[in-house]
Amino acid sequence: MDPALEATLRQLREANLLRAPCPGCGSQLVFRAETQGMGCDHCGAIEALTFSRNRLRENRLDGLLVNNELNPALLTEQQLFSCPSCGARTRVDADHPTLSCGFCGSRAINPDAQRTRLIEPAGVLPFRLNRAAATDAFRQWIGTSWLAPNDLAAAANLGNLHGMYLPFWTFDAQAHSDWHGERGDYYYVSVSSTDSKGRSVTRQERRTRWSYQGGTHDFFYDDVLTLASRSLSTQQQHVDEVAHYDLQAVVDYDPRVLLGWEAEVYAIDLAEGLQQARVAVHGREEVACSQLLGGDTQRGLKVATTLTNESFKHLLLPLWLCAYTYRGKLYHFLVNGQTGRVSGSRPVSFWKVLLLVLPGLLLAGGALYVWGHSDSSVTVEANFEYRP
């Protein structure tokens, strides 16, 4: 063995942060999603895990962020691996010195695992889907698209499928909003006129009656979820579609459930995550106040929102992710590690698309032909606004 590599492996073994030895053979146990317990890949032994929710609590934000300085009591030391290809940072297990990045798929030896000070997760949502279940979810998802090529499920190369615990912030806050604006209600009046041939015609014109409205809205926002990773920034739409978790199943953080899996370290810190959550809450308040204003149309809606009793948790939530190839092209998909919900990109069959749009093109061509060989007239509907 290369001396440099041997020295690296020795350093990693010495730096091991967590051991869960198999009671039968002494090998490292790993967490198995299908049994919700520990298992040995060497001798097949299993070991039950008991989860608790005794330490899962909110952290008040009052006075926590002052000049971006955090309470040291919330910080813990972690061992990290920085991917040399894409820069993603993940927690590492020293018993697995050959690391595969779950984001770009590159494999590398970890020669310089770094230690850093981070906010320790308050809770973790253990994987419920193992690799086989995630693969089945992908193939079922492929089957829901009629436009997908018929051989996609069989031909897609899923060798890069990875189970990853991704970092999230959850925020709680009590919101109070004062709002005011103008509500517009439509009504119609009959208007008589003469057409180009001198005939009397009557048409209905829509008008708007405006009225000024105002009020308040109060709501408590519980567990507003914010992804604390930048590695999936190009797939934010897919993340939003799959990141719907039952957070009632979150348990106290137990690092043993990370054994055999990868876990990314947050890249979006608490201050930035808090700002994103506040923007999301303000947006929801605007929607709620708009619904209270009502009417058929609105203008000049102003919403002033105040947030109090803010708190947060740092959670690790399960996600399967994969960059797969089909006929030489790269696509991505994500699978919720708890629910099996899937979102991603997939190719479409040219011939199926053509078969789908061809009837519409033929109908449109026929309609244009008929319209071009017949008399036509255009009626213009006026739209007036009325203020009482």
C-alpha positions as CSV (number, residue, x, y, z in Angstrom):
1,M,0.0,0.0,0.0
2,D,1.2,3.5,-0.7
3,P,2.8,4.9,2.5
4,A,0.9,8.2,2.2
5,L,-2.4,6.4,1.8
6,E,-1.6,4.1,4.7
7,A,-0.7,7.1,6.9
8,T,-4.0,8.8,5.9
9,L,-6.0,5.7,6.8
10,R,-4.3,5.4,10.2
11,Q,-5.0,9.1,10.9
12,L,-8.7,8.5,10.1
13,R,-8.9,5.5,12.3
14,E,-7.4,7.4,15.2
15,A,-9.7,10.3,14.6
16,N,-12.8,8.2,14.7
17,L,-15.6,10.1,16.5
18,L,-18.1,7.3,17.1
19,R,-17.9,3.6,17.4
20,A,-20.8,1.2,17.4
21,P,-19.1,-2.2,17.4
22,C,-21.0,-5.3,16.5
23,P,-21.5,-7.5,19.5
24,G,-20.8,-10.6,17.4
25,C,-17.8,-9.7,15.4
26,G,-16.7,-6.3,16.4
27,S,-17.2,-4.7,13.0
28,Q,-18.9,-1.3,12.8
29,L,-22.6,-1.3,12.9
30,V,-24.7,0.9,10.5
31,F,-28.2,2.2,10.8
32,R,-30.7,0.4,8.7
33,A,-33.8,2.2,7.5
34,E,-35.9,-0.9,7.0
35,T,-35.6,-2.0,10.7
36,Q,-35.0,1.4,12.3
37,G,-32.1,-0.2,14.2
38,M,-28.4,-1.0,13.8
39,G,-27.1,-3.9,11.7
40,C,-23.8,-5.5,10.8
41,D,-22.9,-5.9,7.2
42,H,-20.3,-8.4,8.1
43,C,-22.1,-11.1,10.2
44,G,-25.7,-10.0,9.9
45,A,-26.2,-9.2,13.6
46,I,-28.8,-6.6,14.6
47,E,-29.2,-4.3,17.5
48,A,-32.3,-2.3,18.4
49,L,-32.4,1.4,18.8
50,T,-34.6,3.3,21.3
51,F,-35.4,6.8,20.3
52,S,-36.5,9.6,22.6
53,R,-37.9,13.1,22.4
54,N,-36.8,14.3,25.8
55,R,-34.2,16.9,24.6
56,L,-36.0,18.1,21.5
57,R,-36.9,21.7,22.3
58,E,-36.9,25.1,20.8
59,N,-34.1,27.6,21.2
60,R,-35.2,31.1,21.9
61,L,-33.7,33.8,19.6
62,D,-34.0,36.6,22.1
63,G,-30.5,38.0,22.4
64,L,-29.0,35.0,20.7
65,L,-27.7,36.8,17.6
66,V,-25.6,39.9,18.6
67,N,-23.2,41.0,15.9
68,N,-23.5,37.5,14.5
69,E,-22.0,35.9,17.7
70,L,-23.8,32.8,18.8
71,N,-24.2,31.3,22.3
72,P,-21.2,29.0,22.7
73,A,-23.4,26.5,24.6
74,L,-25.1,25.7,21.3
75,L,-21.9,24.8,19.5
76,T,-20.2,21.4,19.2
77,E,-17.1,20.2,17.4
78,Q,-17.6,18.1,14.3
79,Q,-15.3,16.4,11.8
80,L,-15.9,17.5,8.3
81,F,-15.0,16.4,4.8
82,S,-14.9,19.1,2.0
83,C,-15.4,17.6,-1.4
84,P,-12.5,18.7,-3.7
85,S,-14.8,18.8,-6.7
86,C,-17.9,20.7,-5.6
87,G,-17.0,22.0,-2.2
88,A,-19.9,20.4,-0.3
89,R,-19.1,19.7,3.3
90,T,-20.3,16.5,5.0
91,R,-19.8,14.9,8.4
92,V,-17.6,11.9,8.0
93,D,-17.2,8.5,9.6
94,A,-13.5,7.6,10.0
95,D,-14.3,3.9,9.3
96,H,-15.1,4.9,5.7
97,P,-12.0,6.7,4.5
98,T,-13.0,6.4,0.8
99,L,-15.8,9.0,0.5
100,S,-18.3,9.5,-2.2
101,C,-19.8,12.9,-2.5
102,G,-23.6,12.7,-2.6
103,F,-23.9,15.9,-4.6
104,C,-21.5,15.5,-7.5
105,G,-20.7,11.8,-7.2
106,S,-16.9,12.2,-7.1
107,R,-14.9,9.8,-4.9
108,A,-11.9,10.8,-2.9
109,I,-9.7,9.9,0.0
110,N,-10.2,12.2,3.0
111,P,-6.6,13.3,3.8
112,D,-7.4,16.5,5.8
113,A,-10.6,16.1,7.7
114,Q,-11.1,19.4,9.5
115,R,-12.7,20.1,12.8
116,T,-14.9,23.1,13.2
117,R,-17.4,24.6,15.7
118,L,-21.0,24.1,14.7
119,I,-24.5,24.3,16.1
120,E,-25.3,20.7,17.1
121,P,-28.5,19.3,15.6
122,A,-31.4,19.2,18.1
123,G,-33.1,16.4,16.3
124,V,-32.9,14.0,13.5
125,L,-35.5,12.2,11.3
126,P,-34.2,8.7,10.7
127,F,-34.4,7.3,7.2
128,R,-37.6,5.3,6.6
129,L,-36.7,4.3,3.0
130,N,-33.7,2.1,2.3
131,R,-31.9,2.1,-1.1
132,A,-34.2,-0.5,-2.6
133,A,-37.3,1.4,-1.6
134,A,-35.9,4.7,-3.0
135,T,-35.2,3.0,-6.3
136,D,-38.7,1.6,-6.4
137,A,-40.1,5.1,-5.7
138,F,-38.0,6.4,-8.6
139,R,-39.3,3.8,-11.0
140,Q,-42.9,4.4,-9.9
141,W,-42.4,8.1,-10.5
142,I,-41.0,7.5,-13.9
143,G,-44.2,5.4,-14.7
144,T,-46.4,8.4,-13.8
145,S,-45.1,10.3,-16.9
146,W,-46.7,9.1,-20.1
147,L,-44.1,11.3,-22.0
148,A,-41.1,9.4,-20.5
149,P,-39.3,7.0,-22.9
150,N,-40.5,3.5,-22.4
151,D,-37.1,2.2,-21.5
152,L,-36.2,4.9,-19.0
153,A,-36.8,3.0,-15.8
154,A,-34.6,0.1,-17.0
155,A,-32.0,2.2,-18.8
156,A,-31.4,4.9,-16.2
157,N,-28.1,4.4,-14.4
158,L,-28.8,4.9,-10.7
159,G,-25.4,3.9,-9.4
160,N,-24.9,7.4,-7.9
161,L,-28.0,7.1,-5.6
162,H,-27.1,8.4,-2.2
163,G,-28.9,8.7,1.1
164,M,-28.0,12.0,2.7
165,Y,-29.1,13.7,5.9
166,L,-29.5,17.3,4.9
167,P,-29.4,20.3,7.4
168,F,-32.5,22.3,8.0
169,W,-33.5,25.1,10.3
170,T,-37.0,25.3,11.6
171,F,-38.4,28.5,13.0
172,D,-41.4,29.4,15.2
173,A,-42.8,32.9,15.5
174,Q,-46.0,34.7,16.6
175,A,-47.0,37.1,13.8
176,H,-49.3,40.1,14.1
177,S,-50.2,42.1,11.0
178,D,-52.0,45.4,10.5
179,W,-53.3,45.7,7.0
180,H,-55.4,48.0,4.8
181,G,-56.2,48.3,1.1
182,E,-58.9,48.8,-1.5
183,R,-61.3,46.0,-2.4
184,G,-62.8,45.9,-5.9
185,D,-66.1,44.1,-6.5
186,Y,-67.3,43.6,-10.1
187,Y,-70.8,44.4,-11.3
188,Y,-72.4,44.6,-14.7
189,V,-74.6,47.2,-16.5
190,S,-76.5,46.9,-19.7
191,V,-75.3,49.3,-22.4
192,S,-77.2,49.9,-25.7
193,S,-75.5,51.0,-28.9
194,T,-75.7,50.7,-32.7
195,D,-73.5,48.4,-34.8
196,S,-71.9,49.2,-38.1
197,K,-75.1,48.1,-39.9
198,G,-77.3,50.4,-37.9
199,R,-78.8,47.7,-35.7
200,S,-79.4,48.2,-32.0
201,V,-77.4,45.9,-29.8
202,T,-77.2,45.6,-26.1
203,R,-74.1,44.4,-24.3
204,Q,-73.0,43.8,-20.7
205,E,-70.2,46.0,-19.5
206,R,-68.2,45.1,-16.4
207,R,-67.4,47.8,-13.9
208,T,-65.7,47.8,-10.5
209,R,-67.0,49.2,-7.2
210,W,-64.1,50.1,-4.9
211,S,-64.2,50.2,-1.1
212,Y,-61.5,50.8,1.5
213,Q,-60.9,48.0,4.0
214,G,-58.6,47.4,6.9
215,G,-58.0,45.0,9.8
216,T,-55.5,42.8,11.7
217,H,-54.3,39.2,11.4
218,D,-52.7,37.0,14.0
219,F,-51.1,33.6,13.5
220,F,-48.5,31.4,15.2
221,Y,-46.1,29.8,12.7
222,D,-44.8,26.5,13.8
223,D,-41.7,24.8,12.3
224,V,-41.2,27.0,9.2
225,L,-38.7,24.8,7.3
226,T,-35.6,26.3,5.7
227,L,-33.0,24.3,3.9
228,A,-29.5,25.1,5.2
229,S,-27.6,23.7,2.3
230,R,-26.3,25.4,-0.8
231,S,-25.4,22.2,-2.7
232,L,-28.9,21.9,-4.1
233,S,-29.4,25.5,-5.0
234,T,-29.8,24.6,-8.7
235,Q,-32.6,22.1,-7.8
236,Q,-34.5,24.4,-5.4
237,Q,-37.8,23.7,-7.2
238,H,-37.4,19.9,-6.7
239,V,-36.4,20.4,-3.0
240,D,-39.5,22.5,-2.4
241,E,-41.6,19.7,-4.0
242,V,-40.2,16.8,-1.9
243,A,-39.3,18.5,1.4
244,H,-42.6,17.9,3.1
245,Y,-41.8,16.0,6.3
246,D,-43.9,14.8,9.2
247,L,-41.8,16.6,11.8
248,Q,-43.8,14.9,14.6
249,A,-41.5,11.9,13.9
250,V,-38.3,13.8,14.6
251,V,-36.4,12.4,17.6
252,D,-33.6,13.6,19.7
253,Y,-30.3,13.8,17.8
254,D,-28.6,10.4,18.0
255,P,-25.4,10.3,15.9
256,R,-25.7,6.5,15.6
257,V,-28.4,6.9,12.9
258,L,-25.8,8.6,10.8
259,L,-23.5,5.6,10.7
260,G,-23.4,4.2,7.2
261,W,-24.9,7.4,5.8
262,E,-23.7,10.8,4.8
263,A,-24.7,14.0,6.5
264,E,-24.0,17.5,5.1
265,V,-23.1,20.3,7.4
266,Y,-25.1,23.5,7.1
267,A,-23.7,26.1,4.7
268,I,-26.5,28.6,5.4
269,D,-25.9,29.8,9.0
270,L,-28.5,30.7,11.6
271,A,-28.6,34.4,10.8
272,E,-29.2,33.8,7.1
273,G,-31.6,31.0,7.7
274,L,-33.6,33.3,10.0
275,Q,-33.8,36.0,7.4
276,Q,-35.1,33.5,4.8
277,A,-37.7,32.3,7.3
278,R,-38.8,35.8,8.1
279,V,-39.2,36.6,4.4
280,A,-41.4,33.4,4.0
281,V,-43.6,34.4,7.0
282,H,-44.1,37.9,5.7
283,G,-45.1,36.5,2.4
284,R,-47.6,34.2,4.0
285,E,-49.0,37.1,6.0
286,E,-49.5,39.1,2.9
287,V,-51.5,36.2,1.4
288,A,-53.6,35.8,4.5
289,C,-54.4,39.6,4.7
290,S,-55.2,39.6,0.9
291,Q,-57.7,36.8,1.6
292,L,-59.2,38.9,4.4
293,L,-59.5,41.9,2.1
294,G,-61.4,39.8,-0.4
295,G,-63.2,41.1,-3.5
296,D,-62.8,40.3,-7.2
297,T,-59.7,42.5,-7.5
298,Q,-57.5,44.5,-5.1
299,R,-55.2,47.5,-5.1
300,G,-52.9,49.3,-2.7
301,L,-52.7,46.5,-0.1
302,K,-50.3,47.3,2.7
303,V,-49.3,44.8,5.3
304,A,-47.1,45.6,8.4
305,T,-46.0,42.5,10.2
306,T,-44.4,42.2,13.6
307,L,-42.8,38.9,14.8
308,T,-42.4,37.9,18.4
309,N,-41.5,34.8,20.5
310,E,-39.1,33.6,17.7
311,S,-37.3,30.3,18.2
312,F,-35.4,27.8,16.1
313,K,-34.2,24.2,15.9
314,H,-31.4,22.6,13.8
315,L,-32.6,19.3,12.3
316,L,-31.1,16.7,10.0
317,L,-33.7,15.3,7.6
318,P,-33.4,12.4,5.2
319,L,-33.2,12.7,1.4
320,W,-32.2,10.4,-1.3
321,L,-30.5,12.2,-4.2
322,C,-29.1,11.0,-7.5
323,A,-27.6,12.3,-10.7
324,Y,-28.4,9.7,-13.3
325,T,-27.6,9.3,-16.9
326,Y,-29.9,8.3,-19.7
327,R,-28.4,7.9,-23.2
328,G,-25.4,10.0,-22.3
329,K,-27.3,12.9,-20.7
330,L,-27.4,13.9,-17.1
331,Y,-30.6,14.2,-15.0
332,H,-31.3,14.7,-11.3
333,F,-34.0,13.4,-9.0
334,L,-34.7,13.6,-5.2
335,V,-36.6,11.2,-3.0
336,N,-38.0,12.1,0.4
337,G,-36.3,9.6,2.8
338,Q,-39.4,9.5,5.0
339,T,-42.4,9.6,2.6
340,G,-41.0,8.5,-0.7
341,R,-42.2,11.6,-2.5
342,V,-40.1,12.1,-5.7
343,S,-39.3,15.2,-7.8
344,G,-36.6,15.7,-10.5
345,S,-35.9,16.0,-14.1
346,R,-36.6,13.3,-16.7
347,P,-36.3,13.0,-20.5
348,V,-39.3,13.0,-22.7
349,S,-39.9,10.9,-25.8
350,F,-39.9,12.9,-29.0
351,W,-42.4,10.6,-30.7
352,K,-44.8,10.7,-27.7
353,V,-44.7,14.6,-27.7
354,L,-45.3,14.6,-31.5
355,L,-48.2,12.2,-31.0
356,L,-49.7,14.4,-28.3
357,V,-49.5,17.7,-30.1
358,L,-50.3,16.5,-33.7
359,P,-54.1,16.3,-33.2
360,G,-54.1,19.8,-31.7
361,L,-52.1,21.2,-34.7
362,L,-54.5,19.6,-37.1
363,L,-57.6,21.0,-35.3
364,A,-56.0,24.5,-35.2
365,G,-55.2,24.3,-38.9
366,G,-58.8,23.3,-39.7
367,A,-60.2,26.1,-37.6
368,L,-57.9,28.7,-39.3
369,Y,-59.1,27.4,-42.7
370,V,-62.7,27.7,-41.8
371,W,-62.2,31.1,-40.2
372,G,-60.4,32.4,-43.3
373,H,-63.3,31.4,-45.6
374,S,-66.1,32.9,-43.6
375,D,-67.4,36.3,-42.6
376,S,-66.2,37.5,-39.2
377,S,-66.9,40.3,-36.9
378,V,-65.1,41.5,-33.8
379,T,-66.9,42.7,-30.6
380,V,-64.9,44.8,-28.2
381,E,-66.1,44.9,-24.6
382,A,-65.4,48.1,-22.8
383,N,-64.3,48.0,-19.2
384,F,-65.0,51.0,-17.0
385,E,-64.2,51.5,-13.3
386,Y,-66.7,53.3,-11.2
387,R,-66.1,55.0,-7.8
388,P,-69.2,55.8,-5.7
